[in-house]
Amino acid sequence: MNIGILLIMIVYGIIGGLSTLFLFFGMPGLIIWKFYRKLKYNIALTD
């Protein structure tokens, strides 16, 4: 396989993995933060 294509595949694999990890850890944090604001400040969950 061409070395250039292999390097591109590795870079895009790392980028995809990082974005997946960000979503995996970020979404629960966002949901917890929304419920915290709802309970403490009585702000709607959709704001």
C-alpha positions, 0 to 999 in steps of 0.5 A: 500500500502507498505510504501516503495513503497509509499515513492519511488513514492513520491521521483520520483514524486518530481524528475519528477516535478523538471526536468519538471520545469527546462525544462519549465523555462530553454528552453525559457532562452536558446532561448533568450540567443541564439538570444541575442548572434546572435544580439550582436556578430553575432554568429550562432544560432546553435553554 
